[in-house]
Amino acid sequence: MTTTTEYKTRTDGKKEYQVKITRQKGLQTVMIDGQPTLVEQITIIEGPGNMGTSTAYTIARKPKSPEEEAAFLTNVREVITTGLISQGIW
C-alpha cells in the first residue's frame, strides 16, 4: 500500500483555507456499514477547525474470468458498431 499526502488551498466565498488530502492506494479491508469491504483506495480530506473530515472509498471489483471479459468486449464492439451504423458513420 502506498500513502500520499498533499495540501491544497480552497476558497469558501471570501476566506482561503488549506485542506489536507491523504490517499491510501492498495487493496485493504475496511468496515463500511458494519460489513468488511475490500477497497482499492481510500481518500481522506481533512478541513481546518470545525470543517471536519471526509472519507471516500473506491470499492474493489471482483476479477472477471477470461470468458466474462471476452463476452463483455464482444458486447461493447456490437453496441459501438450498431451506434456507428445508426448514425451513418459506418
C-alpha positions as CSV (number, residue, x, y, z in Angstrom):
1,M,0.0,0.0,0.0
2,T,1.2,3.5,-0.8
3,T,0.2,6.6,1.0
4,T,0.5,10.1,-0.4
5,T,-0.4,13.4,1.3
6,E,-0.9,16.8,-0.3
7,Y,-2.1,20.2,0.8
8,K,-4.4,22.3,-1.3
9,T,-5.7,25.8,-0.8
10,R,-9.5,26.2,-1.2
11,T,-11.7,29.3,-1.1
12,D,-15.1,29.5,0.6
13,G,-16.5,32.8,-0.5
14,K,-14.1,35.3,0.9
15,K,-11.9,33.1,3.0
16,E,-9.0,30.9,2.0
17,Y,-8.2,27.7,3.9
18,Q,-5.9,24.8,3.5
19,V,-7.1,21.2,3.3
20,K,-5.0,18.0,3.8
21,I,-5.7,15.2,1.2
22,T,-4.4,11.7,2.1
23,R,-4.7,8.9,-0.4
24,Q,-4.0,5.3,0.5
25,K,-3.7,3.1,-2.6
26,G,-3.6,-0.7,-2.5
27,L,-6.1,-3.4,-1.5
28,Q,-7.2,-3.3,2.1
29,T,-10.3,-4.3,4.1
30,V,-12.3,-1.6,5.9
31,M,-15.6,-1.7,7.7
32,I,-18.4,0.1,5.8
33,D,-21.9,0.0,7.4
34,G,-20.7,-2.8,9.7
35,Q,-19.6,-5.0,6.9
36,P,-15.9,-5.8,6.0
37,T,-15.4,-4.5,2.5
38,L,-12.4,-4.8,0.1
39,V,-11.3,-1.4,-1.2
40,E,-8.7,-0.3,-3.7
41,Q,-8.2,3.2,-2.5
42,I,-9.1,5.4,0.5
43,T,-9.2,9.2,0.2
44,I,-9.3,11.3,3.4
45,I,-9.9,15.1,3.2
46,E,-9.3,17.0,6.4
47,G,-10.5,20.6,6.7
48,P,-9.3,23.1,9.3
49,G,-11.0,23.7,12.6
50,N,-14.6,22.5,12.7
51,M,-14.9,21.9,9.0
52,G,-14.5,18.2,9.6
53,T,-13.1,15.2,7.8
54,S,-14.5,13.4,4.7
55,T,-13.6,9.9,3.7
56,A,-14.2,8.3,0.3
57,Y,-13.6,4.7,-0.7
58,T,-13.0,3.0,-4.1
59,I,-14.6,-0.4,-3.7
60,A,-12.6,-3.2,-5.3
61,R,-14.2,-5.1,-8.1
62,K,-14.2,-8.9,-8.3
63,P,-11.9,-10.0,-11.1
64,K,-13.6,-11.3,-14.2
65,S,-12.8,-14.6,-15.8
66,P,-11.3,-14.6,-19.3
67,E,-14.6,-15.8,-20.7
68,E,-16.6,-13.0,-19.0
69,E,-14.1,-10.4,-20.2
70,A,-14.3,-11.7,-23.8
71,A,-18.1,-11.6,-23.7
72,F,-18.0,-8.1,-22.3
73,L,-15.7,-6.8,-25.0
74,T,-17.8,-8.5,-27.7
75,N,-20.9,-6.8,-26.4
76,V,-19.0,-3.4,-26.4
77,R,-18.0,-3.9,-30.0
78,E,-21.6,-4.8,-31.0
79,V,-23.0,-1.7,-29.3
80,I,-20.4,0.6,-30.8
81,T,-20.9,-0.9,-34.3
82,T,-24.7,-0.5,-34.0
83,G,-24.3,3.1,-32.9
84,L,-22.0,4.0,-35.8
85,I,-24.2,2.3,-38.3
86,S,-27.4,4.1,-37.0
87,Q,-25.6,7.5,-37.3
88,G,-24.5,6.7,-40.8
89,I,-20.8,6.9,-39.9
90,W,-20.1,3.3,-40.8
